[in-house]
Amino acid sequence: MTMARLTLTNGKSVVKPFNRIWIVLAVVIVLGLIFGYIIKLDSEGISFKPDQLPIILKKLFSPHRGETWADYFAYIPKLQNVLIMTLEMCYGGTVIGSALAIPTALLSSRNIVKTKWIYGPARFLLNLFRTIPVTVLAVISIGLVGIAGGSTLAGTIAITLFTYGVMAKMLYELIETIDMNCYEAIESTGASHLQAIRFAVLPQIYASFAGYVIYVFEMNVRSSAILSYVGIVSIGTIMRIYEMTDYDKVGGAVILLFGVCVVIQLCSDLARRKLQ
Amino acid sequence: MKNSEKALKKLPKKWIINLIFTVALIALVIYTLEGSTINPLRVKQIPFIIAAFFRGFADILWPALFGFDGYQFNESIIYLALQTLSIGFFGTLLGAILAIPVAFLASRNIVGKHLAKVGSVLLVIIRVFPEIILAYILVKGLGIGSITGILVIGIHSVGMLGKLFAETIDEMDRSSIEALEAVGANGLQKVRYGILPQILPLMTSITLYRLDINVRSATVLGAIGAGGLGVLLTVFSDPPAWDILATIMVAIMAMVMIVDTVSSKLREKLI
């Protein structure tokens, strides 16, 4: 690659550095061509019908034929049981999963466990575990405990596993950024590793950890609807039962879930501001 | 009494609040577990289910994974994984392109305080709107397939990308722009030599981070009809066909690990 050599007016010559943006662009274009070909193959024979979108939106967000808006909104309070079930699964799963993530995160932190052959494998296993999609975690949970009798246990376990993976990763990245001076100071007084962790690590991560828990809870509520696609009862179940027949009920469920997400977001913003 | 002991006594009694908070947290967990009943007969089965899950990885269906022995390549799981990867790639690209104008709209530096409020509220709404509902509506409205998946991921990514892009723009160092102004650069030159060199590496890094998230969510969104291999995960879930699920998981693990490694290595180089 020849570099552009410029001669300035004062007679000195400088080399214009190669702009790396061209490499990035080239890679993006090559990948785009390959992936574009794959997408094109998949899209052949599939009818793309954008004219359906307004029709569906109207069906979702307006009363059923022959019904009034009062009927439309009267359906939403009937969803309270399934909403409570969803929130229970998300809350239990988030808290238990976050608690389980703490030891794993400590074990995977480079600055706490200084031995490479401990944090290396711990990280690898954690990353491997994190690749399992939440739908598969749900299938495993259902296989383990079943969903008979409207039990929320399978959902709670699925969300626990998912939270565990996400949280352990975020936590060890957080732990690696802490100030290690107090850790060393406490260790130098003769404290054990556990005592040093208790008094030097935990106080430093406490506030951010609480923020993460709220963030993951929010994320879990938003994604809980997907669990219904493998059989766990949640708000998403309404979306599945009434698809094709009663889109107005689905619309009610959508409004409810979005509303709950907004409320949680507002509360979590408030809580995070208090924590800082 | 020594001075240090006195000081210790004077410390605010934080542990009482912490204790109350912890007890409330745990009590609520116990309350939520109330609905979690389990059939006692089922408990005995748990070891067998775990064994079946791991046996699935011993019985991986290699022909289906790589597409030989009666399977065409374009029916294979690797091919579907590539399709999922393509959805994640184009979704992220679309999201990044859409996020740039919205980020400028949400940046106090560029549009001022009041207009930036409008932009950031728009970003919050996009971020809070559940991706699964968006996928549901777009799949019903536009049809099943990869294009819908790309649109879902693209639109949803704007929420996070736009917010982080706007922060990057706001934290930009103004002195180089002022220096360019001082030598008489015009608007376009200011953007080219003052703004872009500062924000492009950071924006690329943020986009790479989002690519990792998007490839993961593309595997899940397939269940709703947004293309890729996600749909197989639900088709073979009831009753669970562990060998097929394990085969799909191997493809997902390889794909996500590669994307994760490449994205984090590139991000290390960028910053």
HADDOCK unambig.tbl for C-alpha pairs under 7 A between the chains (distance, minus, plus):
assign (segid A and resid 35 and name CA) (segid B and resid 86 and name CA) 4.92 0.50 0.50
assign (segid A and resid 38 and name CA) (segid B and resid 83 and name CA) 6.22 0.50 0.50
assign (segid A and resid 39 and name CA) (segid B and resid 83 and name CA) 6.58 0.50 0.50
assign (segid A and resid 39 and name CA) (segid B and resid 86 and name CA) 6.85 0.50 0.50
assign (segid A and resid 39 and name CA) (segid B and resid 146 and name CA) 6.40 0.50 0.50
assign (segid A and resid 42 and name CA) (segid B and resid 146 and name CA) 6.92 0.50 0.50
assign (segid A and resid 43 and name CA) (segid B and resid 145 and name CA) 6.66 0.50 0.50
assign (segid A and resid 43 and name CA) (segid B and resid 146 and name CA) 6.77 0.50 0.50
assign (segid A and resid 48 and name CA) (segid B and resid 142 and name CA) 5.79 0.50 0.50
assign (segid A and resid 48 and name CA) (segid B and resid 143 and name CA) 5.81 0.50 0.50
assign (segid A and resid 49 and name CA) (segid B and resid 142 and name CA) 5.11 0.50 0.50
assign (segid A and resid 49 and name CA) (segid B and resid 143 and name CA) 6.45 0.50 0.50
assign (segid A and resid 50 and name CA) (segid B and resid 141 and name CA) 6.51 0.50 0.50
assign (segid A and resid 50 and name CA) (segid B and resid 142 and name CA) 4.93 0.50 0.50
assign (segid A and resid 52 and name CA) (segid B and resid 141 and name CA) 4.90 0.50 0.50
assign (segid A and resid 52 and name CA) (segid B and resid 142 and name CA) 6.33 0.50 0.50
assign (segid A and resid 53 and name CA) (segid B and resid 141 and name CA) 3.81 0.50 0.50
assign (segid A and resid 53 and name CA) (segid B and resid 142 and name CA) 6.06 0.50 0.50
assign (segid A and resid 56 and name CA) (segid B and resid 140 and name CA) 6.91 0.50 0.50
assign (segid A and resid 56 and name CA) (segid B and resid 141 and name CA) 5.79 0.50 0.50
assign (segid A and resid 88 and name CA) (segid B and resid 32 and name CA) 4.92 0.50 0.50
assign (segid A and resid 92 and name CA) (segid B and resid 29 and name CA) 5.11 0.50 0.50
assign (segid A and resid 92 and name CA) (segid B and resid 32 and name CA) 6.06 0.50 0.50
assign (segid A and resid 92 and name CA) (segid B and resid 33 and name CA) 6.92 0.50 0.50
assign (segid A and resid 128 and name CA) (segid B and resid 253 and name CA) 6.69 0.50 0.50
assign (segid A and resid 131 and name CA) (segid B and resid 252 and name CA) 6.92 0.50 0.50
assign (segid A and resid 131 and name CA) (segid B and resid 253 and name CA) 5.35 0.50 0.50
assign (segid A and resid 131 and name CA) (segid B and resid 256 and name CA) 6.13 0.50 0.50
assign (segid A and resid 132 and name CA) (segid B and resid 249 and name CA) 6.82 0.50 0.50
assign (segid A and resid 132 and name CA) (segid B and resid 253 and name CA) 7.00 0.50 0.50
assign (segid A and resid 133 and name CA) (segid B and resid 219 and name CA) 6.91 0.50 0.50
assign (segid A and resid 133 and name CA) (segid B and resid 220 and name CA) 6.30 0.50 0.50
assign (segid A and resid 135 and name CA) (segid B and resid 220 and name CA) 6.56 0.50 0.50
assign (segid A and resid 136 and name CA) (segid B and resid 233 and name CA) 6.78 0.50 0.50
assign (segid A and resid 139 and name CA) (segid B and resid 237 and name CA) 6.09 0.50 0.50
assign (segid A and resid 143 and name CA) (segid B and resid 49 and name CA) 6.53 0.50 0.50
assign (segid A and resid 144 and name CA) (segid B and resid 46 and name CA) 5.37 0.50 0.50
assign (segid A and resid 144 and name CA) (segid B and resid 49 and name CA) 6.22 0.50 0.50
assign (segid A and resid 145 and name CA) (segid B and resid 38 and name CA) 6.38 0.50 0.50
assign (segid A and resid 145 and name CA) (segid B and resid 42 and name CA) 6.40 0.50 0.50
assign (segid A and resid 151 and name CA) (segid B and resid 35 and name CA) 5.76 0.50 0.50
assign (segid A and resid 151 and name CA) (segid B and resid 36 and name CA) 4.96 0.50 0.50
assign (segid A and resid 151 and name CA) (segid B and resid 37 and name CA) 5.36 0.50 0.50
assign (segid A and resid 152 and name CA) (segid B and resid 35 and name CA) 5.81 0.50 0.50
assign (segid A and resid 152 and name CA) (segid B and resid 36 and name CA) 4.87 0.50 0.50
assign (segid A and resid 153 and name CA) (segid B and resid 36 and name CA) 4.23 0.50 0.50
assign (segid A and resid 153 and name CA) (segid B and resid 37 and name CA) 6.57 0.50 0.50
assign (segid A and resid 222 and name CA) (segid B and resid 130 and name CA) 5.08 0.50 0.50
assign (segid A and resid 223 and name CA) (segid B and resid 130 and name CA) 6.72 0.50 0.50
assign (segid A and resid 223 and name CA) (segid B and resid 132 and name CA) 6.63 0.50 0.50
assign (segid A and resid 225 and name CA) (segid B and resid 132 and name CA) 6.86 0.50 0.50
assign (segid A and resid 226 and name CA) (segid B and resid 132 and name CA) 6.62 0.50 0.50
assign (segid A and resid 229 and name CA) (segid B and resid 234 and name CA) 6.70 0.50 0.50
assign (segid A and resid 230 and name CA) (segid B and resid 234 and name CA) 5.76 0.50 0.50
assign (segid A and resid 230 and name CA) (segid B and resid 237 and name CA) 6.54 0.50 0.50
assign (segid A and resid 254 and name CA) (segid B and resid 133 and name CA) 6.92 0.50 0.50
assign (segid A and resid 258 and name CA) (segid B and resid 129 and name CA) 6.14 0.50 0.50
assign (segid A and resid 261 and name CA) (segid B and resid 128 and name CA) 6.30 0.50 0.50
assign (segid A and resid 262 and name CA) (segid B and resid 128 and name CA) 6.51 0.50 0.50
